Amino acid sequence: MPEICRFLGIVIAMYYREHQPPHFHAKYGDMVGVFSINDLKLIEGKLPKRVITFILEWTFEHREELLKNWELAREGKPLNKIEPLE
C-alpha cells in the first residue's frame, strides 16, 4: 500500500487497482479508516473524532491531487506524494 502522505501521526495511503468509489486509507496507531474523496467522509473503520477532523481538512485541501493519485493507482502507476497538513 503506497504511502502518499504522513502528518500528526496519521499515514495516508492508497492501494493499487481498488474498487469504486474513489477513496484512500488512513492509519492512526492501530486504527484504520477509509475515506471517500468525493463525499469527504469516513466510509469504513473507526478513528478518533479529532483525527477524522484533521484528515477531512487535509482531504478538502488536496482533493484534486487525491483524485489524480486515484487514477494513477487504478492504472498501476506510481503515486505522487502530497504535502502534509500544516
N, C-alpha and C positions, 0 to 999 in steps of 0.2 A: 504494500500500500504506500504509494509515494506521498511523502510529506510535502505540503506546499507552503505551510506557514507554522510558526510557533510563537506564542505570546502568553504571558501571565500564567505559565504552566499548562497551557492548552495547546494541543497538537492538532492541526487541521490536515486532513489527507483525503485523497480520492483513490478509489480502485479503478483499474482499467476495465473497459467494456462492461460497465454497470448498467443496471436496469433503469428505466424511467421512473419517476421524474428526475430532473437534474438535482443532484444532492451531493453533499460531502459528509465526511465523518469527523467528529471532534472527540478527542480523548482528553480527559482531565483526571489524573490519578488512575484509579481502577474503573472509572465510569466512562461510558461511551454514549454519544448521541449522534443521530443522523438528522441533518438539517436540509430542508428544501431551499434551493437557491431562489426559485421564482416566488414562493409564498412567504419567504423569510420566517420560517417557523421550525420548531423541533418536531420531527415526524416519527421518531423512534428513539427509544432509550430514555435515560434519566440523568440529569445533571443539576447541580445547584442553580437556583434562580439567578444568582449574581453572575455565574459563569455563562448561562444562557444569554443574559443581557449583553455581556461583552461580545459573545460570538455573533449575536444578531446585529450589533452595532458594526462590527467588522464586516459582516456579510453585506450590509447595506452599502458600506463604503467601497466594496470590491466586487459587486455583483457581476459587472461586465467581465472582469478578469476571471471570476469563477466560472462563468458560462463558457468562456473561451477554453479554460482548462477542461471543463466537462467534455467539450467536443474533442479536444486532443486525447483525453482518456478513452473516449468511445472508439477512437481511431487507433489506439495503442501507441500514441506518440508521446514523447517526453513532455512532462508538465512544467509550467513556469512557476517559479516561486512568487509569492505575493507578500507585500510588505505587511508587517505585524500592526496590530492596533497600537496607536500612540497614546 
